[in-house]
Amino acid sequence: MVIKILSLVSSCDTNQQGVCVKHAILDALRQQDIVYIDFSGVTNVTSSFVNSALLDLSPQLDLDTIKSRVRIKRVNRQIGNMIKDRFTSEARLHS
């Protein structure tokens, strides 16, 4: 299943937008083993958005499960680095 970010939110700036994406991801994961998150057309994300959309999945899923079941595609360098940095920081907190 593919979730296109811009079909859910107009930008990736706020916690509220991230929560909307998080709920879509959780719904998709109930139906599919692997979910692709498509950032086509998104030029920037904030750490608040990434925290709410992806890291806040962790109460329902552990970090390894998120990494194995949620795949990110069509991201620019800024978005890819932001996601990677946030997951790296989160992993350090839990180790």
C-alpha positions in Angstrom: 0.0 0.0 0.0 1.2 3.5 -0.8 0.3 6.6 1.2 0.9 9.8 -0.6 1.6 12.5 1.9 0.2 15.4 -0.1 -3.1 13.5 -0.5 -3.5 13.7 3.3 -2.0 17.1 4.3 -1.1 20.3 2.5 2.4 20.5 4.1 4.5 18.7 6.6 5.0 21.5 9.2 2.9 20.7 12.3 2.2 18.0 14.9 -1.4 18.0 13.8 -0.4 17.2 10.2 1.9 14.5 11.5 -0.9 12.9 13.6 -3.1 12.7 10.5 -0.3 10.9 8.6 0.3 8.6 11.6 -3.3 7.5 11.7 -3.2 6.7 8.0 0.0 4.7 8.5 -1.5 2.7 11.4 -4.7 2.0 9.4 -2.6 0.9 6.4 -0.4 -1.4 8.6 -3.5 -3.1 9.8 -4.3 -4.1 6.2 -0.8 -4.6 4.8 2.5 -6.0 6.0 4.6 -3.2 4.3 3.5 0.4 3.8 5.2 2.9 1.5 5.1 6.5 2.4 5.4 8.7 -0.7 6.8 12.2 -0.2 6.4 13.2 -3.9 6.1 17.0 -4.1 7.1 17.6 -0.5 10.1 19.9 -0.3 10.5 20.3 3.5 9.4 18.6 6.8 9.9 19.7 10.3 11.1 17.6 13.2 7.6 18.1 14.8 6.0 16.5 11.8 8.4 13.6 11.7 8.0 13.0 15.4 4.2 12.9 15.2 4.0 11.0 11.9 6.7 8.4 12.4 8.2 8.3 15.8 4.9 8.4 17.6 4.1 5.0 16.0 6.4 3.5 18.6 3.8 3.0 21.3 2.1 0.6 19.0 5.2 -0.7 17.2 8.8 -1.0 18.2 11.4 0.9 16.3 12.7 -2.2 14.4 9.2 -3.0 13.3 8.6 0.5 12.1 11.9 0.4 10.1 11.0 -3.0 8.5 7.4 -2.3 7.7 7.3 1.4 6.9 9.2 2.3 3.7 9.9 5.9 2.7 10.1 6.8 -1.0 10.6 9.8 -3.2 12.2 12.0 -0.6 14.8 14.7 -1.1 18.0 14.9 0.9 16.6 17.2 3.6 13.6 14.9 4.3 15.7 11.7 4.2 18.3 13.2 6.6 15.6 14.5 9.0 13.9 11.1 9.2 17.2 9.3 9.6 18.4 11.7 12.3 15.2 11.5 14.3 15.2 7.7 14.3 18.9 7.7 15.2 18.2 10.0 18.2 15.2 7.9 19.2 17.2 4.7 19.1 19.9 6.2 21.3 17.3 7.1 23.9 16.1 3.6 24.1 19.4 1.8 24.1 
